[in-house]
Amino acid sequence: MNEIAQLNFALADVLQAFDPYKAGEGFYDTEMADAIYAVHQEDDAEKLAAEIRRIYEHSFDAPMPGGDPIHLAKKLLSIKQTVSCSL
């Protein structure tokens, strides 16, 4: 498996558990794809968190009621760094 696919699978595993609208795990396929793309574009946790919030709020047309996008962004960037360094 190539390094980008490996990273994407690792990011998807974390994003599967992110359920800010209490819609249920596996409900956010489109948002996950957009968030994974954002991780590839951004290295700053605060900017990534803002982009993740924008992605989810745009999809649901409502403020994000739950979840912690800063914590999520830090975790995703940590995975990005770990997977990139191990390859």
Order of alpha helices (4+ residues) and beta strands (2+ residues): alpha-alpha-alpha-alpha
